């Protein structure tokens, strides 16, 4: 992928610092606005960021403020870094100009990610990959795994990323295009039995799609309920070809679920409320203050609260607690984290605070919920809501 023309176009449109660096941090090309000060210090900082850039190929890091830096890793593992729009030694630009620059950069990053979905990732031979993995396999499992060598490279991660991004967009046409992109490799062998292997692929699509729906704001119980139906459909499928096609059916169902959810919200939701919800879900595992949300959205906390209450019937704080409790439910289902660790992770003041809020919303304690979802399946006796 010849990246320089794309970088030149972005620089002409956004006029922000852009650097392309090798994985070791060495410079390939740099574009800097005129009258740029402290160039050497800036390039050293960018080089260090490139070396520590941890995202996969084609997985963009979007810009979210005038001080932040966006980026993307290329198919040859080089890193492109963009920003910040706030430059050292330069007069601050107007808010409207900064907003437009950020939108331009993020649109460019998104387009590059979509473009790279269709690129074929260079891969070592299957024999070389297999040799690298041998010392990671316990001796007692070696006999069961030694014959699972593919005849070619696996399908690249970016193909999967393209499908997941399409599901999250709620755009069925985009999803069809994502599935139409050539795989560029062999599908993984997930079982010695061919049908079982394809069923496992369909189940993996189900997991990815349901998690994508939850990430877009679908209540976890709604996503899990749809997911459960598809698990049964996959297990009852007796034809490998039909089961492979079922992957697209699953993805389409969750895409439609997300589209309807977004349409419902858009029908009566103020843009500030939508953005506030997005910020809440992006920062569930960080400490969130309502005043900071309002400041980031350039409005007063009281005004944001009024809009939010009108749209959802909840205050921002109530909505935040509900979102964190939904995240706690998933952690209880999918992990072995203690209640205390989950409380700390989700910024509840204590495990008692989490338990009290959990009982109020669900009628069970967190441990009773975990037993219900992961244990015998029997519904435990509900506990009274604490005063």
C-alpha positions as CSV (number, residue, x, y, z in Angstrom):
1,X,0.0,0.0,0.0
2,X,1.6,3.3,-1.2
3,X,0.6,5.7,1.6
4,X,2.3,9.0,0.8
5,X,-0.4,10.4,-1.7
6,X,-3.1,9.7,1.0
7,X,-1.0,11.6,3.6
8,X,-0.4,14.5,1.2
9,X,-4.2,14.8,0.6
10,X,-4.9,14.7,4.3
11,X,-2.3,17.3,5.1
12,X,-3.7,19.7,2.4
13,X,-7.2,19.2,3.9
14,X,-6.5,19.4,7.6
15,X,-3.1,21.2,8.0
16,X,-2.1,19.1,11.0
17,X,1.2,17.4,11.9
18,X,1.4,14.0,10.1
19,X,4.2,11.5,10.5
20,X,4.8,8.0,9.1
21,X,7.3,5.9,11.2
22,X,8.8,2.5,11.1
23,X,7.9,0.1,13.9
24,X,11.2,0.9,15.6
25,X,10.3,4.6,15.6
26,X,12.6,5.7,12.8
27,X,11.1,8.4,10.5
28,X,9.8,7.6,7.0
29,X,8.1,10.9,6.2
30,X,6.8,13.9,8.1
31,X,4.5,16.8,7.2
32,X,4.4,19.8,9.5
33,X,2.5,23.1,9.3
34,X,4.4,26.3,8.5
35,X,6.2,28.1,11.3
36,X,6.3,25.0,13.4
37,X,8.4,25.4,16.5
38,X,10.3,22.8,18.6
39,X,10.4,20.4,15.6
40,X,13.1,18.1,17.1
41,X,11.4,17.7,20.4
42,X,8.1,17.0,18.7
43,X,9.6,14.4,16.3
44,X,11.2,12.6,19.3
45,X,7.8,12.5,21.0
46,X,6.1,11.2,17.9
47,X,8.8,8.5,17.4
48,X,8.3,7.3,21.0
49,X,4.6,7.1,20.4
50,X,5.1,5.1,17.2
51,X,7.3,2.6,19.0
52,X,4.6,2.2,21.8
53,X,1.6,2.1,19.4
54,X,-0.2,-1.2,20.3
55,X,-3.1,-1.4,17.9
56,X,-3.5,-4.0,15.2
57,X,-3.2,-3.3,11.5
58,X,-6.2,-1.3,10.3
59,X,-7.5,-0.6,13.8
60,X,-7.7,3.2,14.0
61,X,-7.0,5.4,17.0
62,X,-9.4,8.3,16.6
63,X,-8.7,11.9,17.7
64,X,-11.0,13.1,20.4
65,X,-9.6,16.5,21.4
66,X,-7.2,19.3,20.2
67,X,-4.5,17.8,22.4
68,X,-4.8,14.2,21.3
69,X,-3.0,12.2,18.5
70,X,-4.7,9.8,16.2
71,X,-3.1,7.0,14.3
72,X,-3.3,3.7,12.4
73,X,-0.9,0.8,11.7
74,X,-0.3,0.0,8.1
75,X,-0.1,-3.5,6.4
76,X,3.7,-3.3,6.5
77,X,3.5,-2.5,10.3
78,X,4.6,1.1,9.9
79,X,2.6,3.6,12.0
80,X,0.9,6.8,10.8
81,X,0.4,9.4,13.6
82,X,-1.7,12.5,13.1
83,X,-2.1,15.6,15.4
84,X,-2.4,17.3,17.7
85,X,-4.3,20.2,16.2
86,X,-3.1,22.3,19.2
87,X,0.5,23.2,18.1
88,X,3.3,24.3,20.4
89,X,4.1,28.0,20.2
90,X,1.1,28.7,18.1
91,X,-2.0,30.8,18.8
92,X,-5.0,28.6,19.7
93,X,-7.4,28.0,16.7
94,X,-11.1,28.6,16.9
95,X,-13.3,25.8,18.3
96,X,-15.1,25.5,15.0
97,X,-11.9,25.1,13.1
98,X,-10.5,22.5,15.5
99,X,-13.8,20.6,15.4
100,X,-13.6,20.5,11.6
101,X,-9.9,19.4,11.7
102,X,-10.8,16.5,14.0
103,X,-13.7,15.4,11.9
104,X,-11.5,15.5,8.8
105,X,-8.7,13.4,10.4
106,X,-11.2,10.9,11.9
107,X,-13.0,10.5,8.5
108,X,-9.6,9.9,6.9
109,X,-8.7,7.3,9.5
110,X,-12.0,5.5,9.0
111,X,-11.6,5.5,5.2
112,X,-8.1,4.1,5.6
113,X,-9.3,1.4,7.9
114,X,-12.0,0.4,5.4
115,X,-9.5,0.4,2.6
116,X,-7.1,-1.8,4.5
117,X,-9.8,-4.4,5.1
118,X,-9.5,-5.2,1.5
119,X,-5.7,-5.5,1.5
120,X,-4.1,-8.9,1.8
121,X,-1.8,-9.0,4.8
122,X,1.6,-10.6,4.0
123,X,2.0,-13.7,6.0
124,X,4.7,-16.2,6.9
125,X,4.2,-19.7,5.5
126,X,2.0,-22.1,7.5
127,X,5.1,-24.2,8.3
128,X,6.9,-21.2,9.8
129,X,3.9,-20.1,11.8
130,X,3.4,-23.7,13.1
131,X,7.1,-23.9,14.2
132,X,6.8,-20.7,16.1
133,X,3.8,-22.0,18.0
134,X,5.1,-25.4,19.0
135,X,6.7,-24.4,22.3
136,X,3.4,-22.7,23.4
137,X,1.5,-26.0,23.2
138,X,1.6,-28.2,26.4
139,X,3.2,-31.6,25.7
140,X,0.0,-33.4,26.7
141,X,-1.9,-31.6,23.9
142,X,0.7,-32.0,21.1
143,X,-0.8,-35.2,19.7
144,X,-4.2,-33.6,19.4
145,X,-2.9,-30.4,17.7
146,X,-0.1,-31.6,15.4
147,X,-2.3,-32.3,12.4
148,X,-4.1,-28.9,12.4
149,X,-1.7,-27.3,10.0
150,X,-3.4,-25.1,7.3
151,X,-2.5,-25.3,3.7
152,X,-2.3,-21.5,3.5
153,X,-2.4,-18.3,5.6
154,X,-5.4,-17.6,7.8
155,X,-8.0,-15.0,6.7
156,X,-6.7,-11.6,7.9
157,X,-8.0,-9.9,11.0
158,X,-9.0,-6.9,9.0
159,X,-11.7,-8.9,7.2
160,X,-13.3,-9.7,10.5
161,X,-12.8,-6.1,11.7
162,X,-14.7,-4.9,8.5
163,X,-17.6,-7.2,9.3
164,X,-17.8,-6.1,12.9
165,X,-17.6,-2.4,11.9
166,X,-20.4,-2.9,9.5
167,X,-22.6,-4.5,12.2
168,X,-21.9,-1.7,14.5
169,X,-22.9,0.9,11.8
170,X,-26.4,-0.7,11.5
171,X,-25.9,-0.5,7.7
172,X,-27.0,-3.7,6.0
173,X,-25.6,-2.7,2.6
174,X,-22.2,-2.1,4.1
175,X,-22.4,-5.5,5.8
176,X,-23.1,-7.2,2.4
177,X,-20.1,-5.5,1.0
178,X,-17.9,-6.6,3.9
179,X,-18.9,-10.2,3.4
180,X,-18.3,-9.9,-0.3
181,X,-14.6,-8.9,0.2
182,X,-12.4,-11.9,-0.7
183,X,-11.1,-13.7,2.4
184,X,-7.5,-13.5,1.4
185,X,-6.6,-16.7,3.3
186,X,-7.8,-20.0,4.6
187,X,-10.5,-20.3,7.2
188,X,-9.3,-21.7,10.5
189,X,-9.8,-25.4,11.3
190,X,-11.7,-25.3,14.6
191,X,-12.5,-29.0,14.9
192,X,-11.4,-32.3,13.3
193,X,-15.0,-32.7,12.1
194,X,-15.7,-30.3,9.2
195,X,-19.3,-29.6,10.2
196,X,-18.4,-29.0,13.8
197,X,-15.6,-26.6,12.6
198,X,-18.1,-24.6,10.5
199,X,-20.5,-24.5,13.4
200,X,-17.8,-23.1,15.6
201,X,-17.1,-20.4,13.0
202,X,-20.8,-19.5,13.1
203,X,-20.8,-19.4,16.9
204,X,-17.8,-17.1,16.8
205,X,-19.7,-14.7,14.5
206,X,-22.6,-14.9,16.9
207,X,-20.3,-13.9,19.8
208,X,-18.7,-11.0,17.9
209,X,-22.0,-9.7,16.6
210,X,-23.7,-9.8,20.0
211,X,-20.7,-8.0,21.6
212,X,-20.8,-5.4,18.8
213,X,-24.5,-4.8,19.6
214,X,-23.8,-4.3,23.3
215,X,-21.0,-1.9,22.5
216,X,-23.5,0.2,20.4
217,X,-25.8,0.5,23.4
218,X,-28.2,-2.5,22.9
219,X,-29.2,-3.7,26.4
220,X,-27.2,-6.8,27.1
221,X,-30.2,-9.0,27.9
222,X,-31.7,-8.2,24.5
223,X,-28.4,-9.0,22.7
224,X,-27.9,-12.2,24.7
225,X,-31.5,-13.3,24.0
226,X,-31.0,-13.0,20.2
227,X,-27.6,-14.6,20.5
228,X,-29.1,-17.6,22.4
229,X,-31.6,-18.2,19.6
230,X,-28.8,-18.3,17.0
231,X,-26.7,-20.7,19.1
232,X,-29.6,-23.2,19.0
233,X,-30.0,-22.6,15.2
234,X,-26.3,-23.3,14.7
235,X,-26.4,-26.5,16.7
236,X,-29.4,-27.8,14.8
237,X,-27.7,-27.1,11.4
238,X,-26.7,-30.4,9.7
239,X,-25.2,-29.0,6.5
240,X,-21.8,-27.3,6.5
241,X,-22.6,-25.0,3.5
242,X,-25.9,-23.8,5.1
243,X,-24.1,-23.3,8.4
244,X,-21.4,-21.2,6.7
245,X,-24.2,-19.0,5.2
246,X,-25.8,-18.7,8.6
247,X,-22.8,-16.5,9.6
248,X,-24.1,-13.7,7.4
249,X,-27.7,-14.3,8.6
250,X,-26.5,-13.8,12.2
251,X,-24.6,-10.7,11.4
252,X,-27.5,-9.2,9.4
253,X,-29.9,-9.8,12.4
254,X,-27.7,-7.9,14.8
255,X,-27.1,-5.2,12.2
256,X,-30.8,-4.7,11.9
257,X,-31.1,-4.7,15.7
258,X,-28.6,-1.9,16.0
259,X,-30.2,0.0,13.1
260,X,-33.6,-0.1,14.7
261,X,-32.2,0.9,18.1
262,X,-30.4,3.9,16.5
263,X,-33.4,5.0,14.5
264,X,-35.5,4.9,17.7
265,X,-33.0,7.0,19.5
266,X,-32.6,9.4,16.7
267,X,-36.4,10.0,16.5
268,X,-36.5,11.8,19.8
269,X,-32.9,12.3,21.0
270,X,-31.1,15.6,21.0
271,X,-27.5,15.4,19.5
272,X,-26.0,16.4,22.8
273,X,-27.8,13.5,24.5
274,X,-26.6,11.0,21.9
275,X,-23.0,12.3,22.3
276,X,-23.2,12.1,26.1
277,X,-24.4,8.5,25.9
278,X,-21.5,7.7,23.6
279,X,-19.0,9.2,26.0
280,X,-20.5,7.3,28.9
281,X,-20.0,4.0,27.1
282,X,-16.5,4.9,26.0
283,X,-15.5,5.7,29.6
284,X,-17.4,3.1,31.6
285,X,-14.1,2.0,33.2
286,X,-12.9,5.6,33.9
287,X,-14.1,8.1,36.5
288,X,-16.8,10.3,35.0
289,X,-18.0,13.6,36.3
290,X,-21.2,15.1,34.8
291,X,-19.5,18.6,34.8
292,X,-16.7,17.2,32.7
293,X,-19.1,15.7,30.2
294,X,-21.0,19.0,29.9
295,X,-17.7,20.9,29.5
296,X,-16.6,18.5,26.7
297,X,-19.9,19.1,25.0
298,X,-19.7,22.9,25.4
299,X,-22.9,23.2,27.4
300,X,-23.9,23.6,31.0
301,X,-24.5,20.6,33.3
302,X,-28.0,21.7,34.1
303,X,-28.9,22.0,30.4
304,X,-27.5,18.6,29.6
305,X,-29.4,17.1,32.6
306,X,-32.6,18.6,31.3
307,X,-32.2,17.2,27.8
308,X,-31.2,13.8,29.1
309,X,-34.1,13.5,31.5
310,X,-36.5,14.5,28.7
311,X,-35.1,11.9,26.4
312,X,-34.6,8.9,28.7
313,X,-36.6,9.6,31.9
314,X,-33.4,9.3,33.8
315,X,-30.8,11.7,35.1
316,X,-27.3,11.4,33.7
317,X,-26.1,9.9,37.0
318,X,-28.9,7.3,37.0
319,X,-28.1,6.4,33.3
320,X,-24.4,6.1,34.2
321,X,-25.1,3.8,37.1
322,X,-27.4,1.7,34.9
323,X,-24.8,1.4,32.2
324,X,-22.2,0.4,34.8
325,X,-24.5,-2.2,36.3
326,X,-25.0,-3.7,32.9
327,X,-21.3,-3.9,32.5
328,X,-21.1,-5.5,35.9
329,X,-23.6,-8.2,34.8
330,X,-21.5,-9.1,31.9
331,X,-18.3,-9.3,34.0
332,X,-20.2,-11.6,36.5
333,X,-21.3,-13.8,33.6
334,X,-18.1,-13.9,31.6
335,X,-15.3,-13.6,34.2
336,X,-14.3,-14.8,37.6
337,X,-13.6,-11.3,38.9
338,X,-14.6,-10.8,42.5
339,X,-17.4,-8.4,43.4
340,X,-14.8,-6.1,45.0
341,X,-12.7,-6.0,41.8
342,X,-15.7,-5.3,39.6
343,X,-16.8,-2.5,42.0
344,X,-13.3,-1.0,41.7
345,X,-13.1,-1.4,38.0
346,X,-16.4,0.3,37.4
347,X,-15.7,3.1,39.9
348,X,-18.3,2.3,42.5
349,X,-17.3,3.7,45.9
350,X,-17.2,0.2,47.4
351,X,-18.4,-3.3,46.9
352,X,-21.3,-2.5,49.2
353,X,-22.3,0.4,46.9
354,X,-22.3,-2.0,43.9
355,X,-24.3,-4.6,45.8
356,X,-26.9,-2.1,46.9
357,X,-27.3,-0.6,43.4
358,X,-27.4,-4.1,41.9
359,X,-30.1,-5.4,44.2
360,X,-32.1,-2.2,43.5
361,X,-32.0,-2.8,39.7
362,X,-32.0,-6.6,39.5
363,X,-33.6,-7.9,42.7
364,X,-30.5,-10.1,43.4
365,X,-27.1,-9.6,44.9
366,X,-24.2,-9.9,42.4
367,X,-23.3,-13.3,43.6
368,X,-26.8,-14.6,43.3
369,X,-26.9,-13.2,39.7
370,X,-23.7,-15.1,38.9
371,X,-25.1,-18.3,40.4
372,X,-28.3,-17.8,38.3
373,X,-26.4,-17.3,35.0
374,X,-23.5,-19.6,35.5
375,X,-24.6,-22.1,38.1
376,X,-27.7,-24.3,38.4
377,X,-30.0,-22.0,36.6
378,X,-32.4,-21.9,39.5
379,X,-33.7,-18.5,40.3
380,X,-32.5,-17.5,43.8
381,X,-34.9,-15.9,46.3
382,X,-35.0,-12.1,45.7
383,X,-33.6,-9.9,48.4
384,X,-35.3,-6.8,49.6
385,X,-34.0,-3.5,48.3
386,X,-31.8,-1.8,50.8
387,X,-33.1,1.5,52.2
